[in-house]
Amino acid sequence: MTLHHTLSKSPLAGLSDPRLVRSFAYVNGKWAGSSAGDSFAVTDPATGDCLGEVAALTAGDSAAAVEAAQSAFPGWAGLLPQDRSARLRRWFRLVEEHREDLARLMVLEQGKPISEARGEIDYAASFLEYYAEEARRPNIEGITSHLPDAEMELWREPVGVAALITPWNFPSAMLTRKAGAALAAGCTVVAHPSAETPFSALALAELAERAGLPAGVFNVVTGDAATVVAPWLEDPRVRALSFTGSTEVGRLLYRQSAETVKRLVLELGGHAPFIVFADADLDIAVEEAVKAKFATSGQDCLGANRFYIEAPVYDAFCARFAEATAELGVGPGLDDPDIGPLMNEKAMAKQEEHVADALEQGARLLTGGTRDAAGPLFYRPTVLADVPDGAKIMREETFGPVAALSSFETEDEVLARANATEYGLVAYLHSHDPRRIYRCARALSFGMVAVNRTKVTGAPIPFGGMKQSGIGREGARLGMEAFTEVKYVCRDWG
């Protein structure tokens, strides 16, 4: 294969450390091409230019990655916890050292503004640092015996090989959040990054190798998702599967994992409500609404999709929010705008479909509503008012820079409307009434509730949702649970 030659004239060639740009998969400690010689193109969503070709591994190649991970498992699981911790910490430091290159690489293949990309690299690094510490924690718990002359213990042991499937919208942080927990627990990893953003994962693999992760412990398998992942779902040696992506695909993986009874962590769709009561600080509510809607150009499972504003302040909120939205800049990520490109034409079509449907049902367009002149995949940040509950945008995750606003009269009404969805990842609530905050936080059927703020995530918190927004939690100590088995030992010394 001559994939390296495809990168010589790519914008990726401008990184300070050119070795971070890899066009081959990383399997068993080696950079591996496809046994069939296949590859796929990766494009810059801001320009449509080809950034390079990446190896598209076959199902047989993917199965070989599991074999490598299985072979490496006893040695990695058998390391002293402080040895695993030391390697994860070295990986964390290398990610920090290469922050600017990793951020630039992410912008080129994903499109997000460079300041957001830098923030994601910091976020990605934080999981490696956090799980480097968690790797050292004692994993034996004593139990007060209910039997005479018996001692009892619970041991936490790694499950084995863990398969990780990561999305294109957070190509670095979603990989380290999963891999950090799995590796700290003593598991070995086979990871599949989105075919739209593989370079970020491959750069992390390069740094993992430099950090001293042994061959076979951390494998990155690139290519078509169905081809790569199918052997993992069928293989009983893959004991855990962690996926971030759409609810539709999550359901499919759930069914296909049943035969081998895998441990599952599924972080799926969002469709978050953003609720503003009349007693809220309107300036703060508008500021936070802009953050909650337009980060990552709206392509975020935590992105607010449905805005419910109490009637007395509805008109004022609409006016201020639309004004703030109209001031957002649109452009290529390296120019550090507020809004970058969407990932692909399918995403663009969804924005147009949702806006057209809402307008047909009586919504008012306050700002935006069209493609932007910056390029084919740029959509102007958009605010729709008076959107009825029956509109598609109020029932489906838009995953783009379109906000749908509606008024409400009572607390019971807005809670019922906010909960009337199959999703349950995060909800945003603005109020200064402590009793109302408590009632609403308890009543909202969402795994996370942000009160008078937008930023709530981080390595120490358990990230995840209710209902069809997923299964399990990532981050925090709870993030390691899917990657460990509990063994009970009852011992009589005789």
N, C-alpha and C positions, 0 to 999 in steps of 0.2 A: 504493500500500500504506500501511497505517496501523499497521505493526508497532510503532513507537515507543510508541504509545498503550498497548500491552499491558504495558509495563514500568512505567508510572506508579505502580501500586500494588504492584509486586513488591518483595520484600526486596532485590532487586538495586539498587533505587533508593536504597538507603541508603549506597552507596559514597561515599567522600570525593571521588573524581573520577568524576562520572556519565558522562563521555564514554568511559569504559572499557567501558560496557555497550552493546553493539552488537547489533542484531537483523537486520542485513543482512550479506550476504557481502561480502568485500573483493576486488575484481577490477580490475586495471589502475589502481590508485590511487584507486578510487571505491567507495563503499558501495552495493552493488547488490542489488536485489530480484530475485525470480524473474520471468522473462518471462511465466510463466503465472499469476503472482500467488499462488503456493502458499507455504504456510508450515507449520511443525510446532511442537508444544508441547514445552517443556523443563520437567521437574518436579523438585522437591526430593525426593530419595529418603527423607529423614527424615520428611517430612510428607505427601508426595503432592501438595502444592500446586503449581500452575502458576507457574513463574517468569517465563514470557514466551513469545512466539512468535518463531521465527527463519526467515528466508527459505529455502525449499526450491528450490534451483536446478534447472533442467531439464538434460537432456543437452546441448542446444544452448548453454545458458549455460556449462556446464562446458567444452565445446569452445572457447568464446570465451576462457575463462581461459587455455587452452593457447596460443591465438593471441597473447594479451597477453604471456605469458611468453616466447614465441618472439621476438616483436618486441623485447622488452626485453633479450634475451640478449646480442646483440653489444655493446651499450653497457656492460652490467654486467661481462661478461667482459673488455672492453677497458680497464676502470678500472685504474689502478695498484693493486697489492696493498695499499698503505698506505691508499688511499682506501676500499676495501672494508672493511679493518680498522677504520678510524675510524667507519664507520657501524655496524658490529657492536658496537663498544665503546659507542657512544652508546645503542644498543638495550639492552645489558647494564645500563648505569647507570639507564636509565628503568625497567627491570624491578625493579632494586633499590629505586628511589625509591617505586615503587607496590606494594611487597611486601605490605602489609597488605590493600589492596583486592583484589589478585589472589588472595591466600589466601582471603579471605572469599568472593569470587565462586566459587572452586573448591569450597569447602565446601558452598555452597548448591546447586550443580548435581551434585556428585559424592558428597558426604556424608562424606568423611574428616575426622577430628578436625583442628581448626584448627592445632594444633602441627605435625601432619604436613603440612598444606597449606603452612604457612610454610616447612617444610623442603623441600618440592617446589619452591617458588618460588626458593629459594636454589639448589637443584640445577639448575633450568631456567636461571637466570641464569649459572651457572658454565659452561655450554656456550657461551653467547654470548661470555663473556670468553675462554674457551680458544680458540675458533675465530677470534676477533679477532686473537689472536697468531699462530695457524697461517696465517692469510691472508697474513701478511707473509713467510713462509719462502720461501727461494729454491726454484724448481721446475725448475731445469735441472741436469742431472747429466752430467758428462763421462765418456767411456769411453776406456780405453786402446786405441788403434787397432791392429787386426790387419792393416790394409791400408796399403801405402806411400802417403805423401802425402795421407792422408785424416784428417779430423777428425770425431769422432763425438760426438753429444749425445743425451740423452733429455730430452724436454720433457713436462711434465705440463700438459694442457689440459682445461678443463671440458667435460663431455659434452654439455651443452645444458640442456633443460628436465628438471627432476626432479619426480616426483610423490611426495608424502608422505601416508601414511594413518596416522592416529594413533588410539590407543585411549582409552576413557573412564576407565581407572583412574589414568593419569598424564597428564592432558590438557595440561599446560603443558610438563613436562620432555621428553616424547617428541617434542613439536614442535620445541623449540629444539635438542635433540640432533641431529635430522635436518636442520633448516633451517640451523643454524649451520655444519655441515660442508658442505652443498651450496652455501650462499652464499659461504663462504670460498673454496671451490674455483672460484667464478666462474659457477656454475649459477644459473638462475632457477627459481622454485618455484611449483608448484600444490599446495596442501595441502587434505586433507579430514579435518576432525575428526569424531569420533564424534557422531552425532545426539543422544546423551544428554548430551554435555558440550561444546557448541559455544562457549559464552560465553567460556571461558578462551582459546581460540584467537583469537577475534575481538578480545579485549582485547589480546593480543600483537600482532595486526595493527595496532591503533590505535597502539601504542607503536613498532612498526616504522616506521610512517608518520612519526611525530614524529622518529624517529632519522634520517630522511633516505633511507630506501630508495626508489629511484625507482619510478615507476608501472610495474606489470607484473613487478617483480622478485620480489615475495612476494605470492601470492594465496591467499586462504582461501575455499574453495568449500563451502558448507553444503548439506545436504539428504540425501536417501536415498543410501546408499553405492553400491548397484548402479547407480543413475541417474547419479551424479556420476563414478564411477570408470570405468565402461565406455568412455566416449570416450577416456580416457587410455590404457587398455590397447590400444586399436586404433590410436592415433595414433603414427606412427613418429617424430614430433618429440619425444615424451616418451621420453628416452633412458635414464632411470633411474627405478626404483620402489623406495621404501623403505616397508615395512609392519611395524607392530607389532600383534599380535593372535593369534588362535587358529591352531593348526596346520592345522585344516580349511580355514579361509579362505586361509591362506598357500599351501596346495597349489593351490587354485583360481586364485589370482593367478599362481602359477608357470606353470600351464598356459596361462592366457590371455595371458601376456606373451611366450610363445614365438614367436608370429607376427612380432613386431617386435624380437625378440632384445634385450630391455632388460637393462640392468644391474640386478641385484636385491640388496636387503638385506632379509632376512626375519627378524624377531625374533619367535619363535613361542612355543609352550607350554613350561611348566617342569616341574612334578611333581618337585620337588627332594627328594632323600634327606637326612636329618639323622642322622649316625652318631655315637654316643657309645661310646667304649671305656672299660673299667673303670679305666684309669689317668688318665682325664680329671679335671679339677677339676669336681666335680658341681654346685657352686654356680654356677660360670660357665656350665656347659653348660645348666642350667635357665634361667638369665637370658637367654642367647642364644637358646635354643629359643623362648621367649616372643616375642622380637623377630622371629625368623625366621618364625614362624607367623602372628602376629596383626597385623603392620604392614599398614596399608591394609585393616583388617578381614579379612585373609587374601586380599584380591583383588589379588594381586601375582604376576607370573610368577616372581619369585624366592622366593616363599613356600615354606617347607618343608611338604611334604605327608605324607611317609612318615618316621617316626622309628624308627630301628633302635638299640636299646640293648643293650649286652653284658650277658649273663645275670647276672653277679655284682652289678651295680648297677641292674638293671632295676626291681625293686620300689621301691627308694629313689627312682629318677628318676621313676617313675610318680606316686608320692605327692607329691613336691615340685612336679612340673610341674602336676599337677592342682590342687594348692593355690594355686599362683601364678595359674593360669588362672581359677579360681573368684573370685579377687579383682579381676579386670579389670572396669572399669566400662563399661556400655553406654548409649549415648544419642546425641542429635543432635550433629553435629560442632562446632557453635559453642559447645557446652558443654565442649569438649575432653575427651571420654571416651577410654578406651582403644580401644573398639570402636564404630564408627559403623554406619550402615545398609548393607545390601547394595544393589547398584545397581538390581535389578529382581526381579520375582517369579520369573523363570526361574532366577536365581541362588539364591533361597531354596529353590525346589523341588529344586535339585541337592544342597543341604546335607541336606535331609530324606531324599532318596533314598539318599545315601551312608551316612548314619547308620543308617537302617533296614536297609539291606543288610548292613552290618557287624555289627549286632546279631543279625540272623538267622543269620549265619555264625559266631556264637559270641563276638564281641567283648564286652568289658565297658565299660559307660558309667561313667566316673569323675566327670565333671561336665558340665553343660550338656545339650545334646541336644534343646532345644526352642526355639521362637520366644520372643523377649523381649517383655515388656509395653510396651516403649518405642514400639513401632509395628509396622506390618505387615511392614516389611523389615528388622527387627532380629532377629538370631539369636544366641543365647547362645554365648559361646566354649565349645568342646566338646573333651573329651579322651576318646578311645577306647583301651582297652588290649587286648592279645592279639588284634590284628586279623590275620586270615590273609591270606596273599599273594593269594588268589583274590578277596578283596573288591573291589568297584568302586573304593573310595577308594585302594586300593593300586595300581590300574591306570590310573586317570583323574585328571586335575587337578581338585581340588575347587573351588578358587578361592573360598574362604570360610573362616570361623573354626573349622574342624574339624581336629583333629590325630589321626593314627592311629599308635599305638605298637605295636611288636613287638620281641621279644627275639631275640638271635642268640648263637651259641656261638663261631664262629671268624672270623678275618679273611677268609679265602677265601669263606666263606659269605656274609658281609654285602656284600662287594664284588660278588659275583655277583647278589645280590638287588637291590642299588642300581642296577646297570647293566641290569637286566632291564626296560627300558622303551624306547619309541621316542623319549623325550625326553632331552635332554642339555644343559640350560642351566647350572644351578649345583648343586653339592653342598656340604654342610656336614659338617665332620669335627672331632671333638673327641678329642684324645689328647695326651699329653706325651712320647710315645716318638718321637724324631726319625726313627729308621729306619722306624717304622710310618707316620709322617706322609708320608715320602717315597714309600714303596711305594704307599700308598693314593692319594695325589695323582696319581701316575703311572697307576695302574690305573683310576681313576674316569673314565668316558667322558662328561665334562662340560666345557663350555667354560670354566667358572670353578669354582674350589674355594676355599672359605673355611675356614680352619683356626683353630679356637678363637676364632672371632668371626663376626659376621653381616654387618656393614657392609663391603662391598668395592668398591662402585661409586663412580664419580666421573668427571669430564670427562677426566682423563688416561689412563683405562684402556680397553682394547678390550672392549666389552660384546657378548656373543653366545654362541651355543651350538653343540653338535654334533648330529649325527643330525637328527631332525625338529624340533629346537628352532630351526632357522634356517640362514641362509646369510649370510656376511659378518659384519662387526663395526661397531659404532657407538661413538662416542667415540674419543679419542686421535687420533693421526695416521692410523691405519688407517681411521678413520671417514670420511675424505675419498676413499678409494680408489675406491669405487663411483661417485663423481661426477667422476672424471677419466679421461682417456685418456692413454696413453703414446705419444708420437710420437718415432720415431727419425729423426734427421737425420744423414746421412753427406755430408760436404762436402769437395770438392777445390778448393782456391783457384786452380788452373791456372797 
